Amino acid sequence: MTTRKLSAHSAATPGYKAVTHKHHTGWARMAKTGLPEKGQSQAGGESGSGQLLDKENGAGECNVNHEGNFYCACLSGYQWNTSICLHYPPCQSLHNHQPCGCLVFSHPEPGYCQLLPPVPGILDLNSQLQMPGDTLSLTLHLSQEATNLSWFLRHPGSPSPILLQPGTQVSVTSSHGQAALSISNMSHHWAGEYMSCFEAQGFKWNLYEVVRVPLKATDVARLPYQLSISCATSPGFQLSCCIPSTNLAYAAAWSPGEGSKASSFNESGSQCFVLAVQRCPMADTTYTCDLQSPGLAPLRVPISITIIQDGDITCPEDTSVLTWNVTKAGHVAQAPCPESKRGIVRRLCGADGVWGPVHSSCTDARLLALFTRTKLLQAGQGSPAEEVPQILAQLPGQVAEASSPSDLLTLLSTMKYLAMVVAKARIQLDRRALKNLLIATDKVLDMDTRSLWTLAQARKPWAGSTLLLAVETLACSLCPQDHPFAFSLPNVLLQSQLFGPTFPADYSISFPTRPPLQAQIPRHSLVPLVRNGTEISITSLVLRKLDHLLPSNYGQGLGDSLYATPGLVLVISIMAGDRAFSQGEVIMDFGNTDGSPHCVFWDHSLFQGRGGWSKEGCQAQVASASPTAQCLCQHLTAFSVLMSPHTVPEEPALALLTQVGLGASILALLVCLGVYWLVWRVVVRNKISYFRHAALLNMVFCLLAADTCFLGAPFLSPGPRSPLCLAAAFLCHFLYLATFFWMLAQALVLAHQLLFVFHQLPKHRVLPLMVLLGYLCPLGLAGVTLGLYLPQGQYLREGECWLDGKGGALYTFVGPVLAIVGVNGLVLAMAMLKLLRPSLSEGPPAEKRQALLGVIKALLILTPIFGLTWGLGLATLLEEVSTVPHYIFTILNTLQGVFILLFGCLMDRKIQEALRKRFCRTQAPSSTISLVSCCLQILSCASESMSEGIPWPSSEDMGTARS
């Protein structure tokens, strides 16, 4: 820990000692007598000899320039007080390290330099040498009350310091008696002189600390980083390593250095060390550029040289665009970037001796510097309110200079970081700054798609999404006093309006696009935003061509099809004060459309933050008398229309059929439960019957709960942001799966009894296994599906509380169902083979055999029905399928409860006999149909039977006490 106590007038040189004063009180007056007259200044703009006044008291001196301004500076140990500093500007060239040490007066009025008291603070630095990646900690300990505390950083060679503010790397804290500055992840960009500025005891004080940061290997630019060369054609070659400017002195030592000549030169912002190798080495050699600075470990940068031998496969010399020397197969050749660009050009020599494509990372040096400045501004270097408009003013010119994919990506990154700075600091832009942004955006959208955008998207497919997010954020940051504002360019159209606390009608806007675009926000959506007299600003922005530059990412309900777009994106933003609102109803008309329209918005949170089109909260309204497509959305963001080549017809009859079928299924399942209430003790006389009916009873419970949940889901608010909708979809998925897994448990019990005829199944072991299979397995599948597809936006079907059939979530239900149907089919085939064997009569007892036949008959009917149902379910997921499979699937799927009642319950002979004995008192029915007519008496006798205390299966009998 180093401790330094510097006076307010001390120099920036490390180790400068504070001046000790014998007198801590007293004044020195700067008199107006003896000043040069106007017109007596010398060449160069300053006066001749300045008069030193009150020299014995160490007061100060004044000089006058040719404009008549007086430059009055206090001598060592004196300073203008704070009240005078606030009224007069400081000198620019003199006494840079003296706050209020030199002021500029327009007329020679009297002034005073006050004797400075002792410095009221001490700076503590954790280390003057900060290694890359370390965290700098600088603490100011105050002995007096201080105000207006600020932190600054002066880079090496820079004339003016940079304000430090909280950012992604900078943290500033203060408490009573001390203030602290913390900077994480130190690099050479943070090396320099740190300054703490504050006011105390009526004076301004500056305390300084110099921090050094060594370079790291990634800061060194090598050219080349590897080289293959033929000594016969190239007896000599040149190597170089370049480093950025820093406050550490570096020298380079090359090894091996025999037969070579080392040199160095400086260019803008960097220092390069060059080794000219005059004799080609005989074997492969690794040259090392050792960068050494006093007191630091050397930084070693290797460059490998491969010598081409006779017989090696090589790529020939190519001078078509750049000069590519003969290169050994499997190696990468490098070439320098053109002047005023930074980076490297690479080209791979293939294993067969054929040149590969050229890859360039060359980026315009000024654009790269602008990007670095913006990134450091986000980190905490600089004042956003001052620097953001300055950077925006340079953007249009930099866009015009962009000529490579690297330039375009760097430009987009610059805009992204600018938007992040504006959003965090809540900066408001004036008209000039916003115009510069829109001009730059128009030029970016007008860039050649084939030579720039396509190659840039090959590196970063989400480049268009980055541009959209940046423009969205920056465009709604206009100052309130600059409203209304309208600006139009070929690819960018913006209209912004400011509304007071009261506005009479709806907000409407129209743009002269092709097709014409109109938007409207109803007044009832805007009224809740106006509170306590707050003004709101509405910004509408149209971006042409951008929809073609966005990645083809489609969220839930859109599938993977390619859609046509109208060639524009509409962005609507609402700001109330400095707060942005994303909720609000908006109606848009995108003009004439062909095909099936999908109203969508660009959701930046989809696909791991890369963005994608989403339909959530938006719906299309196609007018019957007009070909235009209207979109109604419940939120504000970037909108467009996707035109699908396949029109999906809406069938109201399907919805009605679904509701009727589910109602019939629920009624049938309730009847099934009533039947089991009456006959349970009679039909579970042996273990096979017990296992069969326990499984069937659990199927009835699961399917009843699932159908009830599915029937009530349309009354919930759809979308992944609705917890009730998510819960309904999850429960339906789990319960429907549990129905089929209990069906699988029933088949497995049958298979076991057919394979192991004389093996007895213990109830206390089989029931827990059936419960695990029937509930735990489907619960695990449903949970995995939720965790896998919900973050990707592919869990829920658009506008419904059910699994998405386009993104893959529905397959996690259909797949297990079809697999269970297949397993049941194998069990049935094995059962039929067993029935055809004459030795079956020597197998289990007649009662057990009768129970097995009951299981076989139920599975023989239900398995093909369920298999056909979900086979058709897969067919309905196809794009161009007709409506016939939809109707058949709906009928079979919604009547599953009816099928279970008829073929799983009423077809059982034991149940028939029990019901006949209890209610019918007649001949045995000859068919299931006659049994149904007999069982109509159940409904009239149900209440009477329950009052008689008819036994109901216990939780142990059911095999699922808590299901």
N, C-alpha and C positions, 0 to 999 in steps of 0.2 A: 504494500500500500504506500503510494507516494503522496505526500502532503505538500501543497504549495500555497503560499500566501502572497498574492501579488497586489500591488496598489492599482488604483483605477487608471493611473497614467503610465504604468509600466509597459515596456516593450513586449513584443510577442516572443522574443528569443528566450528559449528555455534557460533557466538559471538566472534571469535578470532579477536583481534584488530590489526590493521596495525601498523608496527613499524615506529616510528618517528625518522628521521635522523637529526642530527645537521648540518652535512655537506652534501650538495647536489652535490658536485663535488669532484673529487679525484680518484685515482686509487690505487689498491693493487695488487702487483705482486706476482704470484705463482712461486717461484724460484724452480730450479731443484736440489738445494743442499739439503742435509739432507734426501734424499729418501732412503729407504732400498735397499740394493743390491739384485740382483736376487738370489734366492735360500734361502733367509732368512725368507720367509713367514711361518706363523704358519699353523697348521692343520686347515682344514675347508676352505682353498682356499684363505683366505685373509691374508695380512701381519700382522706383530705384531703391534707395535705402529706406527700410522701415525704421521708425524711431522706437527705441527701447525706452520705456518709461518706468520710473520707480525701480531702477535696476537693482538697487541695493536691497530691496525687499523681494526681488524675484517675481515681479508682477506679470509682464507680458509685452507683446509688441503687435503693431498693426501695420498692414500693407494695403495699398489701394491698387486696383487694376484699372485698365483703360475704360471700363464701363462705369467707374465710379463706385464700385462695391468695396467695402472695407473688410479685409480678412484679419481678424483679431484673434490671436492665439495666446493662451495662458502659458507661462513658463512652468518648469518642473515644480511640482508640489502645489499647484494652484489649478482651479477649475471654475468654469461658469456654473452657477447653481442651476437647479432643475427648472425654475420658473423662467429664467432667461432662455434656456435651451428650447423650451416649448414654443417660443415666439420667433426664433431666428434659425435659419438652416445651417447645418454644419458645413465645414470646409470639406471638399471632396478629395483633395490630394495630400493634404497635410495632416499629420498627427492622426493616422488611421486608427491607432490603438488608444487614443484618448477620447473617451466620451465627454462631450461638451468641453473639449480642450481648445477647439478652434471654431469660431462662428463667423457668419457673413452678415455684415450690417450694410444697409442701404444708405445710411447717413451717419456721420460721426457723432452719435450721441454718447454720453458717458456710459461706461459699463464697468463692471467689477469682476475680478477673479478672486475667488474665495480660497483661503488656505484649507487644504484637504485634511480631514481627521484620519486616524488610523483606519486601515481597510477593515470593514465590518464582516468579513467572511473568509472562509478557507475552503479550497477545493480539494477533495479526496478522490483519487483515481485508483482503481484496483490494479492497473498495470499500464505503463506507457507503451508496452509492446503487446499488442493483441494478436493472438494467432487466429488464422481463418476459422470461422465457426464459433469462436468464443463470444461471450456476452460482456460488453463494456458496461462498467458501473461507475458513474461519476456523481459524487455527492457534494452539495454545497452546504456547509455548516455556517449559520448566520449568528452573529452576536448582537445584531440590531434588527429591528423590524424592517422588512423589505417589501417592496411592491413592484409591479410590472416586471416580473421575472421572466426571462426568455433564454433559450439555448440556441447557439449558433455553431455552425461548422464551416471553417474556411479550408477549402481544398488546396493542395500544394499548387502554387503558381496562380491561384485565383485572386483577383483584387478585392472581391467582396464576399462576406460570409453568407451562408445559407441558413435560413430559419429552420429549426428542428421542431416538428410537431408530432403528436401521437399518430402512429401508422402501424403497418404490419410488422415493423421491426423496432420502432421507437416507442418507448414508454416513458412518460413524464409523471412524476408524483411529487407532492409537496405536503408538508406538515409543519407544525409550529417549530420554527428554529432551523429547518433544513429543507432542502429540495433535492430530488434525485433524477438523474437521466440514465436510462438503461437502453442499450441497443443490442439486439440479438443477432446471431449469425454474422459476425463481423467479416468484412472483406475489404479489398483495397479501395472500394468506393467510399468507405467510411474512415479512411485515414486523413489526418490533417490536424488543424488547430481547433480545439473546442473552446467555446467562449460562453461564459455565464454572465448575462447582463441583467442588472436590477437597479432599483433606486432605493437609497437608504440615506438618512441624515441629510436630505436635501440635495444629494448628488447622484449622478449616474456612475455605476461601477461596472467594470469589465474584468473578469478573472479568466485566465487562460490555462489550458493544458494541451500539450501536443501528444498525439497518439499515432503510433506507427503500426502498420499491418503488413506483414510479409505477403508475398504473392504465393499462390498455389499452382500446381501443375496445370490445371485447366485454364489459368490466366495467360499461359504462354502459347502463342501461335507458332506452330512449326510449319515450315514449308521446305521440302515435303516431310511428312511423318514416316514415309517409307519410300524407297526408290530402288528400282531394278534397272541396271545399266550395263551396257556392253562396252568394255574397255576399248574394243577395236574401233567403234564408231564415236565414242564419247570419252576421251582420255581424262577429262576433267569435269567437275560439276560443282554446284554451289548449294550450300545449306544455310538456313537462317532460322533464328528464333527471335520473336518480337514480344515485348512486354509492355503493358500500359504504364503511363506516367504514375509515379508514386513518390512519396516523400522519403523513401529509402534509396540509397545509392547502390546500384547493381553493376557488377562487372561480369563478363562472360569468359570462361576458360573452356576451350574445346579439347576433347581427347577422342582419338589420337589427333595430334596436331602436326605431325611430321609431314613435310611437303605441302603444307597448306598455308594460306594467308588469311588472318582474321582481321575484321574491321567492324565498324559500327556506324550507324547513322540514326538521326532522329527525324520522325515525321509527325504529322498532326496527332498528338495525344499518345504517342508510343515511341519506344526505342528498340531498334532492331540490331542484332548481332549476327554477322555474316561470316561464314567460313568458306573460302574459295579453295577447294581441293584440286590441286594441279596434277597430282599423280593418282591414277586409278588404282585402288587396292587389288591385290591378286585374288582375294577370297572375300566371302561375305563379312561385312564389318558393321558394327554398331557404333556410330558416333554419338557423343554425349555433349550436350550444351550445359555446362555447370554454371548456374547463375549464383553468384556469391555476393553477400552483403555483410558488412562488418557485424560480428556478434551473432550471426544467424547460421544455421546449417545450410549448406549449399542445396539449391534446387536443381535436381538433375533431370534433364529432358532428353530421352534417347531418340535417335533417328536411325533406322535400320537400312543398310545398303546391301542389296543382293546383286551379285555379279552374274551376268548371263554367260554361261559356258557353252562350248560347242555342243550341238545336239539338243539343246533346250528348245522347247516349243515357245515361240514368241509371237506377239502381235506386231505387225509391221508399223513403220513410222506413218503417221497420219497428220497432214497439215491442211485438212479441208476447212476447218473453222479455227481451231486452236492447234498448236503444235504438240503432238503426242509422240514422244520418242519411242524407240523399240522397247517393249516391256515384256518381261517374262510372264508366261501363262500362270494364272491364278493370283497375280499381283494387281494392285490398284495404282494406276498412274495419277499424278496430281499436277495441276497447273494453277498458276496464280490467277486471281480475279482481275478484271480490268481496273484501270485507275479509278479512284474514288469509290471503290467497292471493297468490302471486307468479306472474307470467307475463303473458300477453296472450291476448285472444280475437280471432280473425280471421275475416273473412267476405269472400269474393270476389264482386264484382259482375261477372257474365258479360258477354260482348260483346253479348248481345241484351238487356241490361237486366234480367236475372233473377238474383235472389240465389242464391248457391250455399250449400252446407252450412256450418255453423259449426264452426270448428276452435279448440279451446281448449288452451292449454298451462298453464292455471292449476294450481298445485300448492300444497298447504298449506304455510304458511311454517314451521311447526314440523317438519313432515316433511322439508322441504327442508334445514332446519338440521341435522337428524339425519343426513341423507344426506351433507351436507358434512363433518360431524364424523367419520363413518365413513370417508369417502374420505381425509381428512387422517390418520386413524389408520393406514390402510394405507400412506400416503405416509411416515409416520414421526413424526407429532405425537401424543404421548400414550403411556400405558402400556397395552398391550392387556389385560393381566391385570386391570386396574382398570376400564377403560372398556367392554370388551365386555359384562360383566354389567350395567353401567349402561344401555347402549344397548338390550340385550335387555329390560330392565325397562320401557322406554318403548315398545317395539314394539306390544304389544297395544292400548294406548291410541291409538297413531297409526293402527293398522289400522282401528279403529272410526271415526276421523275421515276416512278415505279415501273420497272421493266422486266421483272423476273418473279417467279412464284415466291421466292424468299422475300422479295420486297413487299409483295401483297400480304403475306402472312405476318410480317413484321408490322405493317401498317394496321392490320386488323387487331393485332395484339396491343398496339399503342392505343387504339380507340377503346378496346376493352378495359385497359387499366385506367384510361381517362374517365370512363363511365363509372368505374368502381370508386374512384376518388370523389367524383361529383356526388354520387349517392351517399357515401359515408360522411363527407363534409357538408352535405346539403347546400351546395353552392348554387347560386342562381346566375344564369348567363344573360348577357345583354344581346341585343339584336345582332350586333356585328359578330359576336362569337358563334351564335346559332347559325347565322348565314354561312360562316366558314365551315361549320360542321356539315350543313346540307350540301354545300358545293363539293366538299370532299366525298360525301356519300354518293352524290350523283356521278362523280367521276369513277368511283370504285365500282358502281353498278354498271357503268359503261365500259369497263375493261374487257378486253378480248377474252371470250370464254374459253376458246380452245387453247390459246398459248399461256394464259395466266390462271384462270379459275380452275380449269380441269386439272392442271398439274398441282395447283395448291390444294385442291380437294383430295388428290391422291395421297398427299401427306397428312392432311387434317380434314377428314370428311365433314366435320362440323364447322368449317370456316364460315359458311353463310349464316349459321346460327349465332356465331360470335358477333358478326356484323349487326344482325338484327337486335340482339340484346343491348349492344352498345348504343345504337341509334335510338332504341326505345327509351333508354335511360336518359340520354342527353337531350332528346328533343322536348321533353316535358319539363325542362329546368329553366324556362324563360322567366325573367324578372316580371313581377306583376305590372310595373309601370310601363312595360313595353308591349302590353296587350292593347288592342287586338293586333295580330301579326299574321300575315299571309305571305307565302313564298312559293314560287313555282319554278321547277326545272324539268327537263325532259323525263327524268327518272324519279324525281322527288317532288311531292306536293304536300305542303303543310299549311294548316289553318289552326290558329290558336285564339281562343276568346276567354275573356274574364267576366265572371258573373258575380253580382253582388248578393247580399243576403236574400233579396227577393228577385225572382225572375218569373215572368208572366206565363211562359209556355214551354213546350218541349224544346229540347236542343236538337236541331237538325242541321245537316251539312251535306253538301253534294260536291262531287269532283268531276271535271270534264274529261273523264277517261273513256276508253273504248274497251269493253262496254262501260256505259256511265255507272258511276258508283254513288250510292246515297246511304246515309246513316242517320239514325234518330235515337235519342235517349229520352224516354218519357220523363215528364216532370216529377212523377212520384218516386223515381229512382234518384233524383238529384236533391229532393227536399231533405232527406235525412242527413245529407252531408253538410248542410249549412247549419252551423250552430254558433250561437253567440256572435252573430254578425260576421262570420268568416266568409271570405271571398273564395270562390273556386275557379280554377282555370281548366278548360277542356282543350286538349290538343289532339287533333286528328291528322294523321300522317299516312300518305300513300307512297309505297315503294314499288316501283315497277321493276320487273325482271328478277326480283329477289326470290320469289317463290320457286324459280327454276334453279336457284343456287343453293337452296336448302336441301339437306340430305333427305332421301326417300325413306324416312322413318315414320311408320304409322302405328298409332296406339291402338288400344282395345276397340273392337268393333269395326276396324278398317281393314284388317288383314294385311296381306303382303302384296296386294295388287298395285299396279302402277296407275296413277290417276292423272288426269289432265287438270290444269289449273288455269285461271283466267289471266295470268301474267301479272298479278299485282297482289300486294299484301296491305291490308288496312290496319293501322295501329291507332287505338284510341286510349288516351290516358286522362285521368282526372286527378288534379292536385288541389287539396284544400290546405292553404298555408304551405307548410313544408312537408306535408304528409301525402303519400300516394294512396289512392283507393283502387282496389281491383274488383270490387263487387258493384254491380249495377246492370240493369237491363238495357240492352242495345239491340236495335232492329236495323238490319243492313239489307240493301238490295244491290246485288252484283250484276244485274242486267240479264240479258238473254243467256240461257245455258242449254247445252246439249247433253243428254244422258241423265244419269241419276245423281243429283247434287248431294254432297255431304258438307254441311257447315262445320268448319273446323277452326281451331286456333293452334298456334305454335306453343307447345308446352315445353319450356326449357328444362324441366325437371325429369323428363322422360329419358330412357336409354342412358342411364348413368350420367345425367347432366348434359348430354350432347343434344338433346331436344328432339321433338317429334310432333307430328300432327295428332291432335286429339279432338274427339267429338263431345267430350264431357261438358255438360251445361249448355250445349248448342243443339238446335234442331232446325231442319229445313222446312220451309213452308212454301210449297209451289202452288201458285194461284191457278185455278182451273181455267180462267179466262185469259191468262197471260203466260207467256213462256219465261218470264223472269223468276228468279229464285230469291226468296227472302229468307234471311237467317235471323233467328232469335236466340240470343245468348244472354246468359245471366252473369257474365263477368266481363272485364275489360282487359284486352291484351291485343296481340297481333292476329288478325282474322284473315281467312281466305275461304275459297270453295274448292273442293275436290270433286271432279266429275268422273264417276265410275262408268265404264263401258257396259256394265251389267246392271240392269234395273231389277231391283228386288221388289216384287209386288207386295203390297200390304193386303193381307187377307183377313178381314174382320171375322169371317166365319171360323177361322182357325182359333182366334182368341175365345170366341163363344164356345166352340167345341171343347177347348181345353178346360174352361170353367165347368161346363156340364159334366165332362168326363171325370174331373177331379171330385166334383160333388158326388157323383155316383160311386166312385171308388171309396171315398170317405164313408158314405153310408153303408157300403158293403162290408168295409172293415169293422165298423161298429156292430153290424149284425154278426160278424164272425166272432167278435169279442163276446157278444151276448150268448152265442151258441156255446162257446167254451165255458162261459160262466155256468151254464146249465149242465154240461155233460163231462166236465173235466175228470172227475173221479172215476167215471165209467170207462173212459177211453185210454187211460194210462195204466192198464193192469200189468203190462210187462215193460221191460226197459227199452225195447226198440220203439214201442209206441210212445213211451215217455219222452225219449230223445227226439223223436220225430215231431211230436206236438209241441214240445218246448221250443224247438227251433222255429216251427211255424208260428207259434204265439209271439215270439220275438220279432219275426218278420212282420207280423200284423202291427205290432206296436211301432216299429221303425217306419213302416210305410205310411201308417196313419199320421204320425208326427210330421213326416216329410211332406206328404200331400197337403196337410194343413198349413205348414210353413210356406210351401210353394204357392198355395192359393192366396195367402195374405201378402206375399212379397210385392205384388204390383201396387199396393197401397203405400209402400214406403218410398222415400226419396231416393232415387237411384244414384249410383256413382260411388267410387272408392272413398270419398270423403264423408259418406254417411255410415256411421258405425252400425246402425240397425240393418242397413242393406248388406253390409259385409257379413254381419252375424247371420242374416237369413241365408245368404249364399253358402256360407260355411256349414250351417246346420243342414241345409238341403243336401249338400254334397256328402256330408258325413252319414246322414240317415239313409239316403238312398244306397250308398255303398254298404252300410250295415245290413240293409235288407238282403242284398245279394250275398254277402259273406255268411249270413245265417243260412241261406239256401245252400251255400257251399258246405257248411258244417253238416247239414242234413245229408248231403250226398256222400260226404266222407264217412259218416256213421254207416250208411248203407254199404259203401265199399268195404269197410272193415268187416261187417257181418257176412258179406258174400265171400270174402277171402278167408276169414277165420271163423268158420261156421260154429265151432264148439267153444270159442273163446268168449268168456263173459266180460262185459264192459262194466267196470265199477262206476257207479254214479258219481261218487265224490271225486273221481279223477277226470271223467269225461266232461262234466258240466263246466269246471273252470277252464278247460281247454276250449270248449265251445264259446264261452264268454270272451276269452282272449281273442279268438279268431273273429267272432261276430262284432266286437266293439273296438278292440285295441288296434287291429289292423286298419280298418277304415278311418279311425281317428288319426292314425299316423299319416296315411295317404292324404287326407284332407288338410292336415297341418302343413305337410311338406309343400303341397300345391299352393297354399296361401302364402307361405314364406318365399316361394320361388317366383311366383308370377305377379304378386301384388306390387313389389318394388319396380317391376318392369312395366306396370300399367296394363298388364294383359290378363288380369284375373277375372274381372267382371265384364259381362257383355254390355255393350253400350245401351243405356236406358233401361236395363233390367238388373234384377238382383239374382243372377244366375251366372254360371261359368262362361267365360268367353270361348266361343267355338273357333275363332280365328287365330288366337295367339297360342293355343296349345293346352290351356287349362282344362278344357272339356275332355281332352283325350286322357287325362288322369282319372276320369270317371268311366268313360266308354271303354278304355283299354282293360281295366280290371273286370268290368262287367262281362265283356266278351270272353276274357280268359276263364272266368267262372263258368260261363255257359259252355265253353269248350270242355272244361273238366267234368261238368255234369253230363255232357254227352258221352264222354268216355266211360263214366260210371254206368250210365244207362246201357251202353253197348255191352259192357261186362255183365250187367244184370240179365240182359236178354240171353246171352250165351249160357249163363247159369240156369235159367229157366228151361232151356231146351235140353238140359242134361237129365236123363232119367234118374240119376243117383240123387237128385235133389230131394226126392221123397224120403231118402234115408238121412237127410240132414237135420235141420232144427225141428222142434216141435211145431204142431199145426198152428198154435196161437202165434208163435214167433214168426212162422212163415207167412201167416196172414198179415202181420204188421209190416214185414218186408215188402210184400206185394202192394200194400197201401202206399209205402214210400215210393216204390217204383212207378206206380200209376200216376202219382202226383207229379213226380219229376218228369215223367214221360210226356206230360201235357205242358207243364209250365216252362220247361227248358226250351223247347222249340219256339214257344210264343215269345219269351224274353229274348232269345237269340235273334229272331226275326225283327223284334222291336228295335233293338240297338244296332242291328245291321242297317236298318232303314235310317236310324239316327246318324250313322256315319254318312249315308248318302245325302242327307239334308245339309251337310256342311259344304257340299260342292257348290261352286258359283252358279253353274248353268243348269241345275237340276229343275225339273218341272215341279208343279205344286202337288202332284199326286202322291209322291212319297211323304210329303209333309202331312197330308191328311191321314194317310195310313199310320204313320208314326204317332201322330197325336192321338188317334183312336186307341191304338194298342197300348201306348204309354200311360194314358190317363185312366184306363180301365184295368190296371194291374190289380187293384184291390178286388174288383169283381171276379177276376180270374182266380185269385187266391181263395175267395169265398167258395166259388163253385167247385174248382178242381182240387184245391188243397184241403178244404174243410168238409163240404157237403158230400163229396164223393166217397169219403171214408165210410166203410160199412159200419164200424163201431159207432160213429157219430149218428148215422142214419138210424140204427137200432135204438140208441139211447133217446133220440128225439121222438121216435115213433112210440116207444113205451111211455114216454112222459106226456105226450100231447095227443097223438093221433088215435090210439086205442083201436086201430083197424088192421087190415092185412098189410103185409110188408110191401112197400112201394116197389114197383118194378123198375123204376128209373129215377135218376136224379131230378127230373122235371116234376114227377109226381111227388117226390120228397119236398120239393120247394113249395108246391101247393099245400102239402100237409103242414109245412113249417110256417105258413102264414098265421097259424094259430099262436105261434110263439109271441108275436108282438102284442096280441090281446091278453096273453096270460103272463107276460114278463113281470109285471108289477106284483101279481099274486104269487108268482113263484119266488120272487125275491123276499117277499114277506114271510114265506115259509122257511127261510133259512137254508136255501140250497147252497151247498159248499162251493167255494171258489178256490182255484189253485193257489196254494201258498207260494211265497217267494222261493222257497227251496224247490217246490215242484216245477215252477216255471224256469228254473235255471238262471234267473236273472233278477235277483232280489232288488237291485237298484237301477234297472234299465229304464 
